[in-house]
Every structure is written in structure tokens, then in C-alpha cells.
């Protein structure tokens, strides 16, 4: 008789690996605990038979669906996002590149108060920023048409930053005793001079920026080439850093010189009386 060497192996004789069993146990415990918590009432004790009967009466009819105060079924999903505060600001025209809600119009320059006596800084009311003309970039007294390639949000950021800097300077000048027309004049010409000087400095430094960009790109390529192709990402970063390293200091110097020239010109400007 045969020894059963060719018997088919019963599927019930397969053994489940112990690692699979160990991975299922925590999941089963979590699901069991969750089901137990959901099954228990808020007090933590099981319901008696009489309580269960009352509880069944209190259970909502799942087939009816939740209904709002108007009696209509609520729509799903019905969750409300927290911390929602709709922005109820003034409507700024689309052609005005500004987001400053409390901005004021461009001041009248028909008159200019004398410089007058100055004093130590004292607390004063903050000066509102000046809104730009439609479609323009305004840097103090300097206004230029916004180029078409400049994104609208970026143009708004530029205008807002320049206007806030101008307003901050005007507030300081008010605090030392300057009259409004004179502090507006000084702040406007200072910001305009800084913008003009920075532009002139950047243009003058462009050849040096080109040299710095080529040098920075070459160094980045030498460092990143062994790690190509990922290392080649460093080439444009190095070029930009090299160009900025040469141009930014010169542009900053130009901005400082332009700001000084503008402020001196505004401080020395003769007063103009109000016409009768």
C-alpha cells in the first residue's frame, strides 16, 4: 500500500505567518474599542431592557434624513469652515494699483508752508498713504505707467510698499513739527529720489552684474556638475546670486544718494502762499 506520499495537501493545513497575525491584532483591538465606545451611552453604562426600548423611540429615523429649521432636508456636505470672516473693504477701482483702504488723494501742491521751527519727536496721528493715479506706479513724486509685463498683484505690492514708506516718513516729519504740505513734499521727493537713484545705480552696475552672473554660474556649474543632472539646478541660482552680489550694493548706494538729494531739495524749496 502506498504511504500517502502523493496525497493532496489540504488548504486547512496552511499556516498563517506570525507577522501577519501580529499586524492584524492592533487593528482589531482599535476597531473593537471604537465599536465599544460608540455602543456605550454617554454615562458609560449599558442600557437596561426598559431603557433600550425608550432609546429606540428616541433614535432618529435614518430614512427621513436630517432636516433644517425650514423642514427641508439638509444638503451634504454640510460642515461649515471655522474662522471665516468675509472681507468687507471698500471697492477699489480695477485700474488703480493699490490695496490701501485708508489712502488719501494726491495732495495739492499749489502751496507750500515754510520749514518753520522743529522740535523733538512727539506722538502724532499717523499720516494716511497717498493713492496712486490709475494705471501708474507711484514712488513718491515719481509716477510712471505700469508696464504691461508686470503682474497686477506685483504692481500693487510695489505701490503699497512705496506709499507706506512715504507715509511713515511723513508721520515722522509731522512728529518733529513740520506742517503737512512741507512734510508731504519732503517725503515725496525723498522716496522719488531713492527710486531714481536705485534705478540709476542698477543700470550703472549692469556690466558688473553680468560679470558676476557669469562668474557665479560658472562656479555653480563646477560644483554641481559631478551631481548632474540634479546638480545643474545650481547654475541659474549661482548666476542670479553673482549678479545680485554686484548690482544690489551699487543700487543701494544709488538709492541712498538719491534720497539725500531729494530730501535736501524739498527742505530748501521756498514756500508758496495760498492764492486769494
C-alpha positions as a printed NumPy array, in Angstrom:
array([[  0.   ,   0.   ,   0.   ],
       [  1.102,   3.476,  -0.584],
       [  2.475,   5.601,   2.136],
       [  0.417,   8.648,   1.159],
       [  3.319,  10.386,  -0.46 ],
       [  1.072,  11.776,  -3.219],
       [ -1.83 ,  12.957,  -1.093],
       [ -3.202,  16.396,  -1.887],
       [ -2.348,  18.995,   0.695],
       [ -5.464,  20.264,   2.462],
       [ -5.889,  24.035,   2.404],
       [ -6.777,  23.965,   6.073],
       [ -3.255,  22.844,   6.828],
       [ -1.677,  26.103,   5.552],
       [ -0.208,  28.156,   8.361],
       [ -0.677,  31.916,   8.508],
       [  2.648,  33.683,   9.067],
       [  3.061,  35.016,  12.567],
       [  3.97 ,  38.507,  11.256],
       [  0.598,  38.782,   9.539],
       [ -1.189,  37.827,  12.738],
       [  0.749,  40.389,  14.74 ],
       [ -0.115,  43.148,  12.252],
       [ -3.833,  42.355,  12.405],
       [ -4.083,  42.286,  16.2  ],
       [ -3.615,  46.076,  16.814],
       [ -6.128,  46.935,  14.091],
       [ -8.664,  44.524,  15.541],
       [ -8.174,  45.958,  19.035],
       [ -8.68 ,  49.521,  17.75 ],
       [-11.838,  48.59 ,  15.851],
       [-13.184,  46.704,  18.849],
       [-12.514,  49.618,  21.19 ],
       [-14.121,  52.042,  18.753],
       [-17.214,  49.904,  18.449],
       [-17.448,  49.597,  22.222],
       [-17.212,  53.344,  22.726],
       [-19.836,  54.011,  20.1  ],
       [-22.138,  51.403,  21.61 ],
       [-21.944,  52.818,  25.126],
       [-24.176,  55.725,  26.215],
       [-22.653,  58.995,  27.396],
       [-22.744,  57.823,  31.025],
       [-20.57 ,  54.836,  30.218],
       [-23.027,  52.087,  31.486],
       [-25.027,  49.688,  29.368],
       [-28.728,  50.353,  28.805],
       [-31.265,  48.187,  30.558],
       [-34.003,  46.484,  28.571],
       [-36.524,  49.193,  29.502],
       [-34.025,  51.933,  28.646],
       [-33.295,  50.236,  25.357],
       [-36.963,  50.4  ,  24.477],
       [-37.059,  54.106,  25.22 ],
       [-33.794,  54.617,  23.376],
       [-35.24 ,  53.051,  20.256],
       [-38.052,  55.591,  20.346],
       [-35.543,  58.448,  20.642],
       [-33.409,  57.275,  17.733],
       [-33.932,  59.421,  14.598],
       [-35.301,  57.84 ,  11.5  ],
       [-32.307,  57.462,   9.202],
       [-34.59 ,  57.169,   6.215],
       [-36.05 ,  60.628,   6.809],
       [-32.68 ,  62.379,   6.817],
       [-31.716,  65.442,   8.851],
       [-33.968,  68.395,   8.302],
       [-33.271,  72.09 ,   8.72 ],
       [-35.445,  74.536,  10.596],
       [-37.423,  75.125,   7.386],
       [-38.323,  71.432,   7.2  ],
       [-36.249,  70.817,   4.057],
       [-33.586,  68.066,   4.026],
       [-30.114,  69.483,   4.545],
       [-27.574,  69.138,   1.767],
       [-24.4  ,  67.119,   2.187],
       [-21.642,  68.054,   2.882],
       [-22.957,  70.467,   5.491],
       [-19.845,  71.289,   7.533],
       [-19.042,  74.974,   7.991],
       [-15.404,  76.104,   7.824],
       [-14.254,  77.784,  11.067],
       [-12.722,  81.255,  11.351],
       [-14.379,  82.643,   8.225],
       [-14.61 ,  86.423,   8.175],
       [-15.61 ,  87.84 ,   4.768],
       [-13.567,  90.898,   3.855],
       [-15.907,  93.891,   3.711],
       [-13.49 ,  96.546,   2.44 ],
       [-14.046,  99.454,   0.093],
       [-14.191,  98.611,  -3.585],
       [-11.012,  99.982,  -5.18 ],
       [-11.273, 100.504,  -8.972],
       [ -9.615,  97.818, -11.056],
       [ -7.39 , 100.342, -12.827],
       [ -5.937, 101.606,  -9.512],
       [ -2.951,  99.532,  -8.465],
       [ -3.382,  99.761,  -4.715],
       [ -4.963,  97.821,  -1.848],
       [ -4.631, 100.503,   0.839],
       [ -8.131, 101.073,   2.16 ],
       [ -7.397, 104.306,   4.04 ],
       [ -5.373, 106.016,   1.318],
       [ -5.892, 109.697,   0.5  ],
       [ -5.741, 111.573,  -2.805],
       [ -2.555, 113.089,  -4.157],
       [ -2.063, 116.315,  -2.174],
       [ -2.427, 119.753,  -3.693],
       [  0.988, 121.292,  -4.396],
       [ -0.181, 124.812,  -5.15 ],
       [  1.038, 125.96 ,  -1.748],
       [  3.988, 125.058,   0.49 ],
       [  4.397, 126.049,   4.129],
       [  7.721, 127.39 ,   5.43 ],
       [ 10.058, 124.918,   7.057],
       [  9.415, 126.547,  10.435],
       [ 10.903, 125.672,  13.824],
       [ 11.39 , 121.991,  14.569],
       [ 11.203, 120.119,  17.852],
       [ 11.964, 116.725,  19.348],
       [  9.698, 113.903,  18.139],
       [  6.308, 113.773,  19.852],
       [  3.371, 111.37 ,  19.338],
       [  1.238, 112.358,  16.345],
       [ -1.558, 110.806,  14.331],
       [ -0.296, 108.506,  11.562],
       [ -0.356, 110.095,   8.116],
       [ -2.508, 108.191,   5.597],
       [ -0.692, 106.916,   2.497],
       [ -1.291, 108.509,  -0.889],
       [ -3.202, 106.574,  -3.538],
       [ -1.583, 106.268,  -6.976],
       [ -3.186, 107.551, -10.136],
       [ -4.984, 104.903, -12.217],
       [ -2.664, 102.576, -14.106],
       [  0.547, 104.033, -12.646],
       [  3.343, 103.022, -10.337],
       [  3.938, 105.767,  -7.775],
       [  7.187, 106.179,  -5.855],
       [  6.656, 109.423,  -4.006],
       [  6.633, 112.251,  -6.504],
       [  7.783, 109.885,  -9.255],
       [  4.957, 108.335, -11.275],
       [  5.367, 106.017, -14.268],
       [  2.923, 103.919, -16.261],
       [  2.801, 100.341, -15.085],
       [  4.419,  98.144, -17.769],
       [  2.25 ,  95.501, -19.393],
       [  4.605,  92.673, -18.439],
       [  4.292,  93.457, -14.723],
       [  1.689,  91.362, -12.932],
       [ -1.104,  93.382, -11.329],
       [ -0.568,  91.927,  -7.858],
       [  3.145,  92.694,  -8.032],
       [  2.361,  96.254,  -9.111],
       [  0.01 ,  96.621,  -6.143],
       [  2.737,  95.362,  -3.805],
       [  5.21 ,  97.897,  -5.205],
       [  2.754, 100.774,  -4.863],
       [  1.671,  99.751,  -1.378],
       [  5.25 ,  99.415,  -0.143],
       [  6.301, 102.79 ,  -1.534],
       [  3.162, 104.524,  -0.216],
       [  3.581, 103.086,   3.266],
       [  7.249, 104.104,   3.375],
       [  6.303, 107.616,   2.267],
       [  3.527, 107.809,   4.881],
       [  5.861, 106.591,   7.614],
       [  8.417, 109.275,   6.744],
       [  5.706, 111.945,   6.638],
       [  4.472, 110.845,  10.056],
       [  7.962, 111.236,  11.489],
       [  8.317, 114.684,   9.945],
       [  4.975, 115.659,  11.48 ],
       [  6.26 , 114.491,  14.846],
       [  9.16 , 116.964,  14.721],
       [  6.919, 119.909,  13.899],
       [  6.676, 120.072,  10.097],
       [  3.479, 121.331,   8.533],
       [  1.536, 118.898,   6.35 ],
       [  2.39 , 120.396,   2.938],
       [  6.097, 120.544,   3.786],
       [  6.275, 117.013,   5.223],
       [  4.414, 115.69 ,   2.17 ],
       [  6.885, 117.475,  -0.082],
       [  9.934, 116.113,   1.759],
       [  8.592, 112.569,   1.997],
       [  7.512, 112.507,  -1.655],
       [ 10.807, 113.795,  -3.026],
       [ 12.834, 111.539,  -0.743],
       [ 11.081, 108.383,  -1.951],
       [ 11.245, 109.562,  -5.565],
       [ 14.956, 110.295,  -5.224],
       [ 15.586, 106.878,  -3.7  ],
       [ 13.754, 105.132,  -6.552],
       [ 15.561, 107.17 ,  -9.186],
       [ 18.949, 106.598,  -7.547],
       [ 18.359, 102.87 ,  -7.205],
       [ 17.403, 102.606, -10.869],
       [ 20.434, 104.605, -11.962],
       [ 22.687, 102.509,  -9.737],
       [ 21.285,  99.256, -11.12 ],
       [ 21.787, 100.45 , -14.704],
       [ 25.337, 101.57 , -13.961],
       [ 26.079,  98.251, -12.269],
       [ 24.644,  96.096, -15.06 ],
       [ 28.07 ,  95.35 , -16.636],
       [ 29.375,  94.294, -13.242],
       [ 26.198,  92.297, -12.713],
       [ 26.827,  90.481, -15.994],
       [ 30.337,  89.614, -14.881],
       [ 29.055,  88.485, -11.502],
       [ 26.335,  86.387, -13.109],
       [ 28.77 ,  84.604, -15.424],
       [ 31.213,  84.009, -12.583],
       [ 28.51 ,  82.759, -10.22 ],
       [ 27.045,  80.478, -12.874],
       [ 30.468,  79.024, -13.709],
       [ 31.246,  78.31 , -10.053],
       [ 27.843,  76.724,  -9.555],
       [ 28.362,  74.579, -12.666],
       [ 31.761,  73.42 , -11.432],
       [ 30.266,  72.452,  -8.071],
       [ 27.07 ,  70.891,  -9.39 ],
       [ 28.44 ,  69.086, -12.464],
       [ 29.555,  65.985, -10.521],
       [ 25.96 ,  65.657,  -9.276],
       [ 24.338,  66.105, -12.724],
       [ 21.562,  66.352, -13.669],
       [ 20.242,  67.496, -10.278],
       [ 23.371,  69.495,  -9.555],
       [ 22.835,  71.617, -12.668],
       [ 19.921,  73.304, -10.904],
       [ 22.541,  75.302,  -9.004],
       [ 23.722,  77.045, -12.195],
       [ 20.894,  79.637, -12.519],
       [ 20.886,  80.097,  -8.745],
       [ 24.597,  80.843,  -8.75 ],
       [ 24.257,  83.202, -11.715],
       [ 21.466,  85.139, -10.028],
       [ 23.413,  85.315,  -6.779],
       [ 26.541,  86.529,  -8.545],
       [ 24.638,  89.224, -10.421],
       [ 22.823,  90.379,  -7.285],
       [ 26.072,  90.427,  -5.338],
       [ 27.429,  93.002,  -7.769],
       [ 24.304,  95.042,  -8.529],
       [ 22.488,  95.265,  -5.197],
       [ 25.197,  97.191,  -3.292],
       [ 25.581,  99.719,  -6.1  ],
       [ 21.806, 100.1  ,  -6.409],
       [ 21.579, 100.616,  -2.629],
       [ 24.238, 103.308,  -2.781],
       [ 22.362, 104.994,  -5.612],
       [ 19.13 , 104.854,  -3.595],
       [ 20.821, 106.473,  -0.611],
       [ 22.35 , 109.252,  -2.688],
       [ 19.054, 109.878,  -4.479],
       [ 17.142, 110.009,  -1.185],
       [ 19.553, 112.588,   0.236],
       [ 19.359, 114.742,  -2.878],
       [ 15.566, 114.609,  -2.904],
       [ 15.185, 115.447,   0.775],
       [ 17.646, 118.358,   0.595],
       [ 15.834, 119.788,  -2.426],
       [ 12.473, 119.537,  -0.669],
       [ 13.747, 121.058,   2.578],
       [ 15.272, 124.015,   0.767],
       [ 12.29 , 124.687,  -1.501],
       [ 10.877, 128.202,  -0.946],
       [  7.339, 128.434,   0.481],
       [  4.382, 129.263,  -1.731],
       [  1.452, 131.173,  -0.268],
       [ -2.143, 130.187,  -0.793],
       [ -3.646, 132.224,  -3.657],
       [ -6.518, 134.53 ,  -2.683]])
